[in-house]
Amino acid sequence: MHDSAGQTLAVLGIGLGQLIKKAETVTPELARDAERIEELVQQLHREIRTTSYLLHPPLLDENGLVSALSWYVQGLSDRSGLNIDLDMAENFGRLSSDMEVAIFRVVQETLTNIHRHSGSKSAVIRITREPDQVRIDVQDRGNGMSPERLAEIQTRGTGVGIRGMRERVRQFRGEMQIESSPSGTHILVTLPISKEMSPAETQASAESN
């Protein structure tokens, strides 16, 4: 996304720059209008680059989930003021690329929902790895959801974020549970990893390379 759209916006920016230079001596007012458009193009370019990094940050491929999620959590906390506690073992190890992306996106969607809808000032994320599964446990202290709204989400999977999470979890034959009350919401995701290496095996493999 960033490569193709970024290249198009770069060409557009160059064209606008040339137009501005030509217009400055002939129609200064048109040049000022073109400068404002050029600023919008640059802003859009930055936003696309940021979105591309958030969808699949390079740290995920280079260093794994611990680094990528720590980077994302710190950035969201700085931008939103949300106090986020990420509990994840440093020796968590590596998973398949697809599963790491799925876990990253599940955490991202839950935190986005907390920031936008819950009214909570804090969130706690605990990600644990067992021999046969990964557990993602996210809790907030927000307003919670009404029983009617929770039932609608549970039965229909409404909401773009919730629906996207369920699809990712289903891809790995996992399970997602949602509990909510006036004191906050709790989301628990379990993903089986029977064919993945254990953290010790992953570490040993990395050290041997």
C-alpha positions as CSV (number, residue, x, y, z in Angstrom):
1,M,0.0,0.0,0.0
2,H,2.7,2.5,1.0
3,D,4.9,1.7,-2.0
4,S,2.3,2.2,-4.7
5,A,0.4,5.0,-3.1
6,G,3.6,6.7,-1.9
7,Q,5.1,6.7,-5.3
8,T,1.9,8.2,-6.8
9,L,1.8,10.9,-4.2
10,A,5.5,11.6,-4.7
11,V,4.9,12.2,-8.4
12,L,1.9,14.3,-7.6
13,G,4.0,16.4,-5.2
14,I,6.7,16.9,-7.8
15,G,4.1,18.1,-10.3
16,L,2.6,20.5,-7.8
17,G,6.0,21.9,-7.0
18,Q,6.6,22.6,-10.7
19,L,3.2,24.1,-11.0
20,I,3.8,26.4,-8.1
21,K,7.1,27.7,-9.6
22,K,5.4,28.5,-12.9
23,A,2.4,30.1,-11.2
24,E,4.4,32.3,-8.9
25,T,5.3,34.8,-11.6
26,V,2.0,34.7,-13.4
27,T,-0.8,34.2,-10.9
28,P,0.4,34.3,-7.3
29,E,-3.0,33.6,-6.0
30,L,-3.1,30.3,-7.9
31,A,0.4,29.5,-6.6
32,R,-0.9,29.9,-3.0
33,D,-3.8,27.6,-3.7
34,A,-1.4,25.0,-5.1
35,E,0.8,25.3,-2.1
36,R,-2.1,24.4,0.2
37,I,-2.9,21.4,-2.0
38,E,0.8,20.4,-1.8
39,E,0.7,20.5,2.0
40,L,-2.4,18.2,2.0
41,V,-0.6,15.8,-0.3
42,Q,2.4,15.7,2.1
43,Q,0.1,15.1,5.0
44,L,-1.7,12.3,3.2
45,H,1.7,10.7,2.4
46,R,2.7,10.8,6.1
47,E,-0.6,9.3,7.2
48,I,-0.4,6.4,4.6
49,R,3.2,5.7,5.8
50,T,2.0,5.6,9.4
51,T,-1.0,3.4,8.6
52,S,1.2,1.0,6.6
53,Y,3.6,0.7,9.6
54,L,0.7,0.0,11.9
55,L,-0.8,-2.7,9.7
56,H,2.5,-4.6,9.5
57,P,5.4,-2.9,11.4
58,P,8.9,-3.9,10.2
59,L,9.8,-4.7,13.8
60,L,7.4,-7.7,13.6
61,D,9.4,-9.4,10.9
62,E,12.8,-8.3,12.3
63,N,12.5,-8.8,16.0
64,G,9.2,-10.5,16.7
65,L,6.0,-9.7,18.8
66,V,7.6,-8.4,21.9
67,S,9.4,-5.6,20.2
68,A,6.6,-4.8,17.8
69,L,3.9,-4.7,20.5
70,S,6.1,-2.7,22.8
71,W,6.7,-0.2,20.0
72,Y,3.0,0.0,19.2
73,V,1.8,0.2,22.8
74,Q,4.3,3.0,23.6
75,G,3.2,5.0,20.5
76,L,-0.5,4.6,21.2
77,S,0.0,5.6,24.8
78,D,1.9,8.7,23.8
79,R,-0.7,9.7,21.2
80,S,-3.8,9.0,23.3
81,G,-2.8,9.4,26.9
82,L,-4.1,5.8,27.6
83,N,-2.1,4.1,30.3
84,I,-1.3,0.7,28.9
85,D,0.4,-2.1,30.8
86,L,1.9,-4.8,28.5
87,D,2.8,-8.1,30.3
88,M,4.7,-10.4,27.9
89,A,7.8,-12.5,28.6
90,E,11.0,-11.4,26.9
91,N,11.8,-15.0,25.9
92,F,8.3,-15.3,24.3
93,G,10.0,-16.7,21.1
94,R,8.9,-16.6,17.5
95,L,5.7,-17.9,15.9
96,S,4.7,-18.2,12.3
97,S,4.6,-14.9,10.4
98,D,0.8,-15.2,9.9
99,M,0.2,-15.9,13.6
100,E,2.4,-13.0,14.7
101,V,0.4,-10.7,12.4
102,A,-2.9,-12.0,13.8
103,I,-1.9,-11.5,17.4
104,F,-0.6,-8.0,16.6
105,R,-3.8,-7.1,14.9
106,V,-6.0,-8.5,17.7
107,V,-4.2,-6.4,20.3
108,Q,-4.3,-3.4,18.0
109,E,-8.1,-3.7,17.5
110,T,-8.8,-4.2,21.2
111,L,-6.8,-1.2,22.1
112,T,-8.4,0.9,19.4
113,N,-11.8,0.0,20.7
114,I,-10.8,0.8,24.3
115,H,-9.4,4.2,23.2
116,R,-12.4,5.1,21.1
117,H,-15.4,3.7,22.9
118,S,-14.8,2.5,26.5
119,G,-14.0,5.8,28.3
120,S,-11.2,3.9,30.1
121,K,-8.0,5.6,31.1
122,S,-6.1,2.4,31.3
123,A,-5.7,-1.1,29.7
124,V,-3.9,-4.2,30.8
125,I,-2.6,-6.7,28.1
126,R,-1.2,-10.1,29.2
127,I,0.1,-12.4,26.5
128,T,1.2,-15.8,27.6
129,R,2.6,-18.8,25.7
130,E,2.0,-22.4,26.7
131,P,3.2,-25.5,24.8
132,D,0.0,-25.8,22.9
133,Q,-1.5,-22.3,22.8
134,V,-1.1,-18.5,23.1
135,R,-3.5,-16.6,25.4
136,I,-4.2,-12.9,24.8
137,D,-5.9,-11.3,27.8
138,V,-7.0,-7.6,27.5
139,Q,-8.9,-5.7,30.2
140,D,-10.0,-2.1,30.6
141,R,-11.8,-0.2,33.3
142,G,-14.2,1.7,31.1
143,N,-18.0,2.0,31.0
144,G,-18.5,-1.5,29.7
145,M,-21.3,-2.6,27.3
146,S,-25.0,-3.1,28.1
147,P,-26.2,-6.7,28.2
148,E,-28.2,-6.1,25.0
149,R,-25.1,-4.7,23.1
150,L,-22.9,-7.6,24.4
151,A,-25.5,-10.2,23.3
152,E,-25.7,-8.6,19.9
153,I,-21.9,-8.7,19.5
154,Q,-21.7,-12.3,20.7
155,T,-24.4,-13.6,18.4
156,R,-23.9,-11.4,15.3
157,G,-20.3,-10.4,15.6
158,T,-21.3,-6.8,14.9
159,G,-18.7,-4.0,14.7
160,V,-15.9,-3.9,12.2
161,G,-13.2,-4.3,14.8
162,I,-14.9,-7.3,16.6
163,R,-15.8,-8.9,13.3
164,G,-12.2,-8.6,12.1
165,M,-10.8,-10.1,15.3
166,R,-13.2,-13.0,15.1
167,E,-12.2,-13.8,11.6
168,R,-8.5,-13.7,12.5
169,V,-9.1,-16.0,15.5
170,R,-11.2,-18.4,13.4
171,Q,-8.4,-18.6,10.9
172,F,-6.3,-20.4,13.5
173,R,-9.2,-22.3,15.0
174,G,-9.0,-20.3,18.1
175,E,-11.6,-18.9,20.5
176,M,-12.6,-15.4,21.6
177,Q,-14.6,-14.6,24.7
178,I,-15.9,-11.2,25.7
179,E,-17.2,-10.3,29.2
180,S,-18.4,-6.8,30.0
181,S,-19.9,-5.0,33.0
182,P,-20.2,-1.4,34.2
183,S,-16.7,-1.8,35.6
184,G,-15.0,-2.6,32.3
185,T,-14.6,-5.1,29.5
186,H,-12.5,-8.3,29.4
187,I,-11.5,-10.0,26.1
188,L,-9.7,-13.4,26.1
189,V,-8.4,-14.9,22.9
190,T,-6.9,-18.4,22.8
191,L,-4.9,-19.6,19.7
192,P,-3.6,-23.1,19.4
193,I,0.0,-23.5,18.3
194,S,0.6,-27.2,18.4
195,K,2.9,-27.1,15.4
196,E,5.0,-24.1,16.6
197,M,8.4,-24.4,18.3
198,S,8.5,-23.8,22.1
199,P,10.3,-20.6,23.3
200,A,13.3,-22.7,24.3
201,E,13.5,-24.3,20.9
202,T,13.1,-21.0,19.2
203,Q,16.0,-19.5,21.2
204,A,18.2,-22.4,20.6
205,S,17.5,-22.2,16.9
206,A,18.3,-18.5,16.8
207,E,21.6,-19.0,18.7
208,S,22.7,-21.8,16.4
209,N,22.3,-19.5,13.3
